[in-house]
Amino acid sequence: MDQSYDADDIVYYAGSDNAIIPSRSMRKNSREFDADLYTERTLVERMVNTLTHFRRISPKEDTLVHAFFLSFILL
């Protein structure tokens, strides 16, 4: 899914040094990215998504990042 954000403008806006977006396979000039960091980022995104499904841990009003972190510690 992240490969859909492979446009040069989006990568430039995100900061080319900080962008962890893999290149599409059809791209002529592929960019390098850190595959290990991409895997870790994906795991964090999936964990946050999982935590949002538990109402007791994360109510809809409580969408701040530190709230997710604190609720994870309480587990």
N, C-alpha and C positions, 0 to 999 in steps of 0.2 A: 504494500500500500504506500509506503514512503517513496517508492520509485515514481509515483505519480507527481511528486513535488520536485522533480529533477530539473525544472526550468532554471536557467542561469539567474534570472531576476530574483527568484525565491531564495536561491542559495546565497546570493549577494545580500539580500535583505536580512537573512538569518545570520549572516556573518560567515564568510567562507571558511574561516578557521574553526568555527564552532559547529558547523553544519555536519550532522551525521546522517546524511541522506545518500543511499547507494545510487549509482548511476543506472539508467536503463540499459538493457542489453543491446538495444539498437543504437545507442549513442556512439558517435564516431570518436569523440575525445572523452573517454571515461575519467571521472575523478577518483582519487583515492579516498578511502574512508576507513576508519578503524572498526573492523568487524567485531572485535571483542566489546568495544564500547557500545556499538549498535545493539548487540545481544543484551547487554546489561540494561540499556535504556528500554528495550522492549519488555524485559522482565519487570521493570519498575512500572511501566505503563499498564501492564496486565494486572499487577498487584493492586494498583490504585483503582482500576476498573472493578476488580473483585471486591474491594472494600466498599465501593459505592453501592453495591447490591445489599449490604447489610444495614438496615435502618438504625439499629442500635449503635453501631459503630460510627456511621456517617449519615446523619440526617440531611435532607436536601438543603437546609439553611446553612449547613456547615461544610462549605466547599473549599476552604483555605488549605493550603499545602501543610501548614504546621498542624492543623487539626487532623489530617490523615496520619501524619507522623506520630502524634500523641496517641491517637486511637490504636495504632499498630503497636506501640509500646505497652499499652494497657492489656493487650491480648496476652 
